[in-house]
């Protein structure tokens, strides 16, 4: 029973009050695959597979274990997919260096009438330079259409994307159109 509680708490990214040592909390940061599988089995056993919080954490846990295929299975089992679920899956593919599939997921998200948020756009912008020109233009265009292009986080991700492909004029344009700049903005434009 203790193992059952620990794996469910592991899935929720919190340690039980009786277990506070730093070594245990760091063990929960990168869960072993067996813990993730146990937590997944418990979610299924208790009929909680449609719980978006648990599903998002399962997706992240499988990705941390280097198993994006399992995370995609969890994702596809969810009926109502929020932008947070999409973000978890896309981020996991990026974390595992599967950039083309991550961009395909972004395109599917956009085609499913789910509105990407600033986190989605910033994540996709960071790796789209590794995919192809169409990806870069798609991310910037989508940022404009949904109104996030002027958000500092998104713009700070778009600028290095353009710099990596040598399009410094477009980088400068994004910088000049920003309503608010921070240290990251200045670092991106001067790098």
C-alpha positions as CSV (number, residue, x, y, z in Angstrom):
1,X,0.0,0.0,0.0
2,X,2.9,2.4,0.8
3,X,4.3,1.8,-2.7
4,X,0.9,2.6,-4.1
5,X,0.8,5.9,-2.3
6,X,4.3,6.8,-3.3
7,X,3.8,6.1,-7.0
8,X,0.6,8.2,-7.1
9,X,2.3,11.0,-5.2
10,X,5.3,10.6,-7.6
11,X,2.8,11.1,-10.5
12,X,1.5,14.3,-8.8
13,X,5.1,15.5,-8.3
14,X,4.8,15.7,-4.5
15,X,6.4,13.7,-1.8
16,X,4.5,12.4,1.2
17,X,4.9,14.5,4.4
18,X,6.8,11.8,6.2
19,X,9.4,11.6,3.4
20,X,11.1,15.0,3.1
21,X,14.8,14.2,2.5
22,X,16.3,15.9,-0.5
23,X,17.4,12.5,-2.0
24,X,13.8,11.4,-2.2
25,X,12.5,14.6,-3.7
26,X,15.2,14.5,-6.4
27,X,14.3,10.9,-7.1
28,X,10.8,12.1,-8.0
29,X,12.2,14.6,-10.5
30,X,13.4,11.9,-12.9
31,X,11.2,8.9,-12.1
32,X,12.3,5.5,-13.1
33,X,10.2,3.9,-15.8
34,X,8.9,1.3,-13.3
35,X,7.5,4.0,-11.0
36,X,5.8,5.7,-14.0
37,X,4.3,2.4,-15.1
38,X,3.1,1.6,-11.6
39,X,1.5,5.0,-11.4
40,X,-0.1,4.6,-14.8
41,X,-1.5,1.2,-13.7
42,X,-3.0,2.8,-10.6
43,X,-4.6,5.6,-12.7
44,X,-6.2,2.9,-14.9
45,X,-7.2,0.7,-11.9
46,X,-9.0,3.6,-10.2
47,X,-10.6,4.8,-13.4
48,X,-8.8,8.1,-13.5
49,X,-7.5,7.9,-17.0
50,X,-9.6,10.9,-18.1
51,X,-8.3,13.1,-15.3
52,X,-6.4,15.9,-17.2
53,X,-4.1,16.6,-14.3
54,X,-3.0,13.0,-14.0
55,X,-2.8,12.5,-17.7
56,X,-0.6,15.6,-18.1
57,X,1.7,14.3,-15.4
58,X,1.8,10.8,-16.9
59,X,2.8,12.3,-20.2
60,X,5.6,14.3,-18.6
61,X,6.7,11.3,-16.5
62,X,7.0,9.0,-19.6
63,X,8.9,11.7,-21.4
64,X,11.3,12.2,-18.5
65,X,11.9,8.4,-18.8
66,X,12.8,8.9,-22.4
67,X,9.6,7.1,-23.6
68,X,7.7,9.5,-25.8
69,X,5.8,6.6,-27.4
70,X,4.1,5.8,-24.1
71,X,3.3,9.4,-23.5
72,X,1.6,9.6,-26.9
73,X,-0.5,6.5,-26.0
74,X,-1.6,8.3,-22.8
75,X,-2.4,11.4,-24.9
76,X,-4.5,9.5,-27.4
77,X,-6.5,7.9,-24.6
78,X,-7.8,11.3,-23.5
79,X,-11.1,12.4,-25.0
80,X,-11.0,16.1,-24.3
81,X,-7.5,17.4,-25.1
82,X,-6.7,20.8,-23.6
83,X,-3.8,23.0,-24.7
84,X,-1.9,21.8,-21.6
85,X,-2.1,18.2,-22.7
86,X,-0.8,19.2,-26.1
87,X,2.0,21.3,-24.5
88,X,3.1,18.3,-22.4
89,X,3.3,16.0,-25.4
90,X,5.1,18.6,-27.6
91,X,7.5,19.5,-24.9
92,X,8.2,15.8,-24.3
93,X,9.1,15.2,-27.9
94,X,11.4,18.2,-27.8
95,X,13.0,17.0,-24.6
96,X,13.7,13.7,-26.4
97,X,15.0,15.5,-29.6
98,X,12.2,14.3,-31.8
99,X,11.7,17.6,-33.5
100,X,9.8,16.7,-36.7
101,X,7.2,14.8,-34.7
102,X,6.9,17.7,-32.3
103,X,6.2,20.1,-35.2
104,X,3.7,17.6,-36.6
105,X,1.9,17.6,-33.2
106,X,1.9,21.5,-33.3
107,X,0.3,21.4,-36.7
108,X,-2.3,18.9,-35.5
109,X,-3.0,21.1,-32.5
110,X,-3.7,24.0,-34.8
111,X,-5.9,21.8,-37.1
112,X,-8.0,20.5,-34.1
113,X,-9.2,24.1,-33.3
114,X,-7.2,24.2,-30.1
115,X,-5.7,27.6,-29.6
116,X,-2.0,27.5,-28.8
117,X,-0.9,29.6,-25.9
118,X,2.3,31.5,-25.4
119,X,4.0,28.5,-23.9
120,X,3.1,26.4,-27.0
121,X,4.4,29.0,-29.4
122,X,7.6,29.7,-27.4
123,X,8.4,26.0,-27.2
124,X,7.8,25.4,-30.9
125,X,9.8,28.5,-31.9
126,X,12.8,27.3,-29.9
127,X,13.1,24.1,-31.9
128,X,11.6,25.0,-35.3
129,X,15.0,26.3,-36.5
130,X,16.0,22.6,-36.4
131,X,13.1,21.5,-38.6
132,X,12.7,23.6,-41.7
133,X,11.8,27.1,-43.1
134,X,8.1,26.3,-43.3
135,X,8.1,25.5,-39.6
136,X,9.7,28.8,-38.7
137,X,7.2,30.8,-40.9
138,X,4.3,28.8,-39.5
139,X,5.2,29.5,-35.9
140,X,5.6,33.2,-36.5
141,X,2.4,33.4,-38.5
142,X,0.4,31.5,-35.9
143,X,1.9,33.8,-33.2
144,X,0.5,36.8,-35.2
145,X,-2.9,35.2,-35.8
146,X,-3.5,34.4,-32.2
147,X,-2.1,37.6,-30.9
148,X,0.9,36.4,-29.0
149,X,3.7,37.7,-31.3
150,X,4.1,40.8,-29.1
151,X,4.3,38.7,-25.9
152,X,7.8,38.9,-24.5
153,X,8.2,35.1,-24.0
154,X,7.1,34.3,-27.6
155,X,9.1,37.2,-29.2
156,X,12.2,36.1,-27.2
157,X,11.9,32.7,-28.7
158,X,11.2,33.9,-32.2
159,X,14.3,36.1,-32.4
160,X,16.9,33.3,-31.9
161,X,15.0,31.2,-34.3
162,X,15.5,33.8,-37.0
163,X,19.1,34.4,-36.0
164,X,20.0,30.7,-36.3
165,X,18.9,30.7,-39.9
166,X,20.7,34.0,-40.7
167,X,17.5,36.1,-41.0
168,X,18.7,39.0,-38.9
169,X,16.3,41.5,-40.5
170,X,13.3,39.5,-39.3
171,X,14.9,39.2,-35.9
172,X,15.3,42.9,-35.7
173,X,11.7,43.4,-36.8
174,X,10.4,41.2,-34.0
175,X,12.5,43.1,-31.5
176,X,11.3,46.5,-32.7
177,X,7.6,45.4,-32.6
178,X,7.8,44.2,-29.0
179,X,5.7,46.2,-26.6
180,X,7.9,45.2,-23.6
181,X,11.5,44.0,-23.5
182,X,13.5,42.2,-20.8
183,X,17.1,41.1,-20.4
184,X,16.3,38.0,-22.6
185,X,15.1,40.3,-25.4
186,X,18.4,42.3,-25.3
187,X,20.4,39.1,-25.1
188,X,18.6,37.7,-28.2
189,X,19.1,40.8,-30.3
190,X,22.8,41.2,-29.4
191,X,23.8,37.5,-29.7
